[in-house]
Amino acid sequence: MPHTTAPEEATVFEAGTDGYHTFRIPALLPAGDGTLLAFAEGRRDGAGDAGRIDLVLRRSGDGGRTWSPLTVVGTGPELTVGNPSPVVDPATGDVVVLSTCAAADASEDRILAGRVGPREGRRVRVQRSTDAGRTWSAPVDVTETTKRADWRWYATGPGHGLALRSGPFAGRLVVPANHSAPGTGYGGHLLLSDDGGRSWRIGAVDPGTPGTPGGSGGSGGSGGSGGEEIRPNETAVTELPGGRVYAATRNQAAGARAARAHAWSSSGGEEFDRPYAPVSGLVAPVVQCSVLAIPDVLVFAGPDDVRERRNLTLRVSADAGHTWARSLVVWPGPAAYSDLAHLGSGAGTRQGAGIGVLHEAGERSAYERIRFVRVPVRDLRGSA
């Protein structure tokens, strides 16, 4: 059974502060100098996904114990800016962040129905920081190379991207994203950059798998959906030994038995080895979750309740994501989106190497704050 840990923790974003009604959609990234960057959406008009929303950031130089004042990375008059997906370019150490923007009144329902034009609809932007997140370049629109003409809804991440460290595609940047197309619903894809994040293109695409009548679902990892309908939505990626990409996604198919699906790519994200398949052993509601590879195991973070967004739990896999064991509860109350980072044992921390968890949490609602938790790696490995 999982148990509740008592880790180092801090509130990074709190609803009703800094001029924002609500903070949502966390992304966590260690910069090249070890500074922790915590991104989120600062929602001015309410808790909803549309409206005036800024991409905001706080930084920590002491392993997450204390955090800098809030800064705005992306904004615009009457714009929704969010879905942060940051990654470090290993060649330069620069931080690159992809985000998505749209007109403030362009709701997901209107976009899905095709009632929003291409200029007001979801667009992809890239920004760069050469100083560990202190300052940022102006956003550059890369929609033309990252979004197909028939895609309507679109979102990068959310959560950190991936810089491949080994194998034939070492140095490539990989960012997960999702989309919708008329008549098919949600699908997932990967965005790739081979020039340090200056240009981006579409790599692997999975448009979703229709369900087979009478299908019994899949066992995870054997390929195909095994009869279960899969509609990939918000996805997290990490690197397995040898440079293989592991992608864990939210299944948006209505009424699906499996809320989670996963896929692997042996081609550096160019193609998926097989379509997304249901994951066995992961209990979760329909929600964004996060995944991270550390030596010997994969770590997965998400609510551990089939119906409600609550009980944020870390789970581990010792076999590249095929099976999962329950590990640590990091928040027993309402909890939703999250991101993970591998942390060292830098100054100012009381523990050795750890996992950083940045997640939405609260006592009555999952959206009261975004909380940072540091969990020692030693507390995870015994559960694999």
N, C-alpha and C positions, 0 to 999 in steps of 0.2 A: 504494500500500500504506500502511496505517496505520503510525505510528511511535510509540515510547514517549517520553512527555514527562517532564521532570524539574521538576515544579511544587512550589509550597509545599504542605506536607502536615502533618497531625497526626492522631494517634489520639484519637478523641473518646470512644469507649466500648470497653472491653476485657473480654473474658470473664473471669469469676472475680473481678471487683472490685466494690466497693460492696455486697456481699451478694448479687450476682446471678450465676447460673451462666452465662448467655448474654445478649447484647444483640442484638436483631434489629429489622427493620422501620424503617429510618431515614426521617425527614422533615426537610427543611431549609427555613428561611424567614427572610429578612431582615425584622426588625421595622421599624416606622416610623422609628425613630431610627438605623437601620443596624445595630443589634445582630443578630448571627446566632443563630438558635435552632435547635438540633439536638435533635430528638425521637427516641425509640426505645422499644421494648418492653424492659423489664428482666425477664427470665425467671428466677424463683427456683428452680424445681424441676428444670430441665433445658432442653434446647434445643427441645423440642416446642412446638407452637402452643397447647396447652391447659395448664392448671395455674395456679399463682399468678403472675400477670404484672401489673406496674405500668407505667403510662405515665410515662416519665422524660424529663428535659431537662437539657441543658448549654447555656450561653450564651457567646458570644465578642464582645468589643468591639473587637477588632483585626483583623477580617477573616479570622478562623479560625486565627491563629497560636497563640493560647492560649485555654483554655476554663475556665469556672467549675466549681466542684464540682457534682456531680449533685444535682438536686432532683426530687422526685416530684410530678407534676402530677395523676395519677389513680391511685387504688388502692381497695382494699376487701377485707374479709375473705373469703377463698376466692373471689376474682374473677379473671377474665382481663380486663384492660383494655389496649387497644392500638389498632392500625390508625390512628395519628394522621394527621389531614389538617388542617393549620393554614392560615390565610389572614388577611391584614390587611384590616380594614374601612377603606376609603379615607376615609370620612366622619369617622371619629374617630381613626384610627391605632391602634385597639385590635387585639390579636391574638385571633382566634377559632379554637378548635380543636375539630373534631368527632372523636370516637373511638367505638369499639364495645366493649361489655362483655358478659360472660356468666359463668355459674357456672364455677368452675375445672375441674369435671369434665365440662363440656359440650363434648366433642370435635366436630370438624367432621363426622366420620362419623356420630355419633349425631344431630346436628342435621339433616344431610341425610336421614337415615332417618326423621325425624319422631318421635324418641324423647326429645325434650327439650321441656318446656313453654314457653310464651311468656315467663314471668317469668325462667326460668333460661337461656333462649336468648339469641340475639344482640340487643342493644339499643343504641340510638344516644344519645350524650350530647354536650352542647355545654358548653364552658367559655370564659371570657373573661379576658384580662389587659389592664389599662389602663396597665401600666408595663413594657412590652417583655419580658414573661415572668418578671419577678421574683416576682410573686404572681398567683394564679389564683382565680377565683370557684369556688364549689361546682358540681359537675356538675348540669346540668338534663337530664332525660330527654325527648327529642323523638321517641321511637320512633313514637308515634301518627300523626305527620304525615310520617314518612320511610320507613316500612316497611309494605308491604301485608300483610293478614292471612294470605295464603297463602304468603308468602315464609318460607323456613326459614333457610338460611345467609345471613349478611349481613356485609358489611365496608365500612367507609368507606376511601377511598383505596386503599392507603396512599400518602403523599406529599402535598405541599402542594396546597391548593386555589387558586382563581383569583378575583380581583376584576376584573371587566371594566372597562376604562379608556376605551373608545371605543364609538361606535355608539349605537343607541337604548336599549340596556340597560346603559349605563355605571353603575357602582356596584354592580351585582348580584354576589353571591358565588355561585360555582359549585364544588361539591365532587363528585368522582366517587365512585361506590360500586358494589358488586356484590351479587348475591343469588342464591338458588336457589328454584325452585318445583317442586312435585311433578310428575313426569312429563316435565319439560322440561330439567332440569339448570340450569347456571349462566346468568345473564344480567347485563347491566350497566345502570346508570342514573345520572342526575345528580341531585344535590340542589341546590336553589336557595334563596337568601335575598335578599329585597328590603328588609330592614330592618336591615342591618348584622350579620346573624348571630344575631339574637334569636329569630327563628322560621325554620323550614325546611320545605320541601315537595318533593315528587317532581316532577322535570321530565322530560326525555327518558328513555325506557325502550327498551332493545333486549333482548328475551327470548332472543335467540340464533336462529341460522338453521340448520335441519336441512340436512345434506348431500344433494346430488343424486347418485344412483347414476351413476357414470361421469363425474362432474364433474371438471374439470381445474384447479379453483382459480381465483382471480382475479388480476388484474394490479395491483390496488390503486387505489382512488380513483374507479372508474367506477360504483360502486354495486352492492349485492348481493354475495353471496359467490361467484358464478360456479361453484357446485357444491361448494365447500369448506364443510364444517360449521364454524360459528363459535359458540363459547360464551364471550362476554365475561366476563372475571374482573377482575383488578386493573387499574385504569385510571389514566392520568395525563392531565391537561388543560392546555392553554395557549391564549393568545389570539392570533389572527391579525389582520392589519390590518383595520380596520373593525368589530372586535368579534366576528368569527366565532370559534367555539370549535372547537379541534382536540382530539380524544380518541384516545389511543393505548392499546390494551388487550392484555392477555395472552389468548391463545386457549386455553381449557381443554378443547376438544373432543379426545376420546381419538383418538390416531392421526392427528391433522390434519397435513397437510403444512406449513401456515403456522402458526407459533407466535405471530405478531403480526397484529393487525387494527387498523383505524382507521376513524373516522367524523368528520363535520363537522356543526356546528349553526350555522345562520344566524339562529336565533331566540333567541339568548342562553341556549341550553341547554334551552329548552322542549321541543323535538323534535330528533331527528337528521334531517339532510337526506335521508340514505339509511341503510339498515342497515350495520352494521360489515362491512367488506370486507378480505380478506387484503392484507397489505403486501408489495409486491415490493421486493427489495433489502435487507431487514433479516434477517440471520442471527442467530438467538437460540434458546436452549432455551426451555422453558415456564417462565417466571419473570416477576416484576414488573420493569418497566423504567420509565424516567422520560423526560419531554420538557419542553422549555422554548423559548419564542420569545425571541430577541434581535433587534435590528435586522438586517434582511436575510435571516436564516436561522432555521430550527428546529434545535435540538440534541437528540439522542436519546442516552440512556445505557443500556447493557445489555451482558450477556456476549455476546461474539462467537464463539459456538461452538454448533453446532446440537444437541449432546447434553449438554454439561456446563456447569455454572455456573462459568465462568472467563473470563479475558481481558476485563475491563471496558473497554469501548470507547465513545468518543464518536463519533457520526455526525451528519452535517449534511444539511439539505435546503434548497434555494433555491426550491422550488416548492410551499410550503405542505404538505409531507408526502407528495407524490405519488411522489417518487423520493429516494433517499438515497445519500450518498457516505461511504465510510469515512474516518475522520479520525485521532483520537488514541487510543492505548492508555494508560489511566491506571493499570491494574493488570494484569499479565500472568498472575497466579496465580488461584487459586480466588476467585470473586467472585459476588455474587448481587444482592440488592435495592439500589436507589439512589434518590436524589432530587437535583434540580438547582436552583440559584438564580443569578440574575444579580447580580453584585457590582460595586460601584463601585471607585474607586481611593482608598479611605480611608487614614487614617494607619495606619502599622504594616505596610503591605504593600510589597513590593519591585517590584510589577508594576502596570500600569494596570488598566483595567476587565477583569473576569474572570468565569468561570463557576465557581461552587462546586459540587463533587460530593461528596455524602455517601453512602458505599457500604459494604456488607458485604465483607470481604476477609480473607484469611489465606494462610499458606504451605501448610498441609495441608488446611484446611477454610475455606469461605467465611464461617464464623460465628465466627472467632476475635476479630474486632474490627470496629468501624465507623470508617471512616477518612474524613477530610476532605481534599480536594484542591482547590487553586485553579489553574485553567487560564486563561492569558491569552486574551482574545477574539481577539486578532490571530492566534493559532495555529489558529483554527477557520475563519475566513472564506475562507482560501485553498483549502479543501477542498470548498467548495460548488459 
